[in-house]
Amino acid sequence: MSSRNEQERLARLRARQLQERDPGPGVKVDWKGPRPQKRKPLMEELFGALPRHVKGGLIGLVIGIVLMTAVQYLIANVWNLPPEWMVCGVVALLLAPVLGIIIARGTDLGGFAD
């Protein structure tokens, strides 16, 4: 029976201590613990996980596609050009990722930070 009285006494003591430490509803309490880190957007996180030479290849490919699309809209009669021009365009589209990979590997070997 004394252990039950002791448990009740400890529960009352704990409740009284918590009530004494409570600043009340009008006081804003600032969290003192560690702050959670903000996450990057998913695409930025996924792109950041890729090796540099893959990033360079993807960026080169996107630049090549943008340039090819721009050339199509800038030149009115693209389809009337000789076939050699289309072959040059396809070769340029294929060389853009290679150039991106070469630049990325060069910067990676140079020790530049991300």
Buried (B, 14 or more C-beta within 10 A) or exposed (E): EEEEEEEEEEEEEEEEEEEEEEEEEEEEEEEEEEEEEEEEEEEEEEBEEEEBBBBBBBBBBEBBEEBBEEEEEEEEEBEEEEEEEEEEBEEBBEEBBBBBBBBBBEBBEEEEEE
